């Protein structure tokens, strides 16, 4: 168990989004490396970008490559949590959660037809924040190599393809 004084304050990144976005990848709170670099999924324990590269057959060597992949495939990324306290990047230590206001966000981006929650926690929080939005959401396994479900990148591909509507 962690003491509250062991927890660090975390504030979500701005969304990567456009009016053309049809699929929203919803994380709980980006990892500490991502927060520091101000870009989603830069943590060394995440295989998100290699996974997207495999699925869409596009390179992801640079930040520009990653943004191009998202843009060309009408994908956005955001965090359901606006702010919280957490020990390092561990989602199991999150305390004092303040949620992002998802309803006006989705109203501003009406082309979003699908939400992929990258953890059970992000799905639970989405259901709490907006039960209607949760109806277009599905939960996918975390792309973190620390996740107990993860044992290979290839195992994640069919899960993500299905959730992305590609099968």
Secondary structure, DSSP 8 states (H G I E B T S, - for coil): ---GGG-EEEE----B--TT--EEEEESS--HHHHHHTSTT-STTB-HHHHHHHHHT---SSHHHHHHHHHHTTEEEEESEEEEEESTT-GGG-EEEEE--HHHHHHHSTT--EEEESSHHHHHHHHHH-HHHHTTEEE---SBTTSTT-S-HHHHHHHHHHHTT--
